[in-house]
Amino acid sequence: MQRSHMTIRALCEAAILIALALILGLFKFNELPQGGSISFEMLPLFILITRWGPGWGLIGCFAFGILQVFVQGAVSFGWVSILLDYVVAFGVIGLGGFFRGKIFAASVVGAVCRFIVHFISGITVYKILAPTSLFGLTFINPWIYSLVYNGWYNVIDLILCVVIFALLLRTPVRKYLKGEDLRAVRA
């Protein structure tokens, strides 16, 4: 397949997966007071980075982070919070694309990168909330608060995605998830 056809295919798939992530992000199982929620919005982003690698993954995930502010709304304490918790936090998920074709590794790396940015936001921007209560506990240290607050929903999101991918890898969808259909076309 010609390079221009692959670019068009990547662009179209990225647009569809970003749109799907935005829609899935509207259905939250649990949302915390300062943002952060449990949802399936990460699934399409992990598929994007696994199939297309870090280039398209970074572009697509940064685009998702920007669009998420407008489609889903933003919980923030100013522009720094919006930049960190939406644009950068979701954009760095694309780094998981270095594990192209390896859906579990790409998902874990993407989720860890996202968590790190949320954690940094928590200890820099959201430290103004300390002391604060969460899950019936009072936190004075912003580092521990950010670790618990951001770790809670990021870990659950990752576990949900890994379980769903484990189930899907037992079906014919496996070839799509791993990007095997793309390798066949490139050869």
C-alpha angles and dihedrals in degrees: 000000000000120000092244090055091052090050091052090047092049091048093049094046091047091051092049094046092047091050090049091049090051091051094046089049090062090065105069124179093198132359125198122222097252095040131277121112145182111254142128095253091113094062097077092041091054090049090051095052093043094051101038106026132225099317098058089028094060093044092048096044093047089049090051091051092053095044092046090065091059101035102039100023128242131258105205151144095223138308095311090058092049091048094049102036098042117016100033099029093054094034094060090057083081089072087075084071088083083079092060113177092016105096097183096048092044091049094049094047092046092049093047091050090050091048092051092056093046089048091052090049090051095053095043110031104021096043085096087077094063124148094043140148127239129166090357093304127110116225122201098168111073091207093060092040091052091046093052097038098047096031092056099063097029093056093046091048090051093048091050091050094047092050092049092047091049089055094044093049088066090063134066087265085079092088091055094046092051094043093241090140089061094052090052091052094048094052 
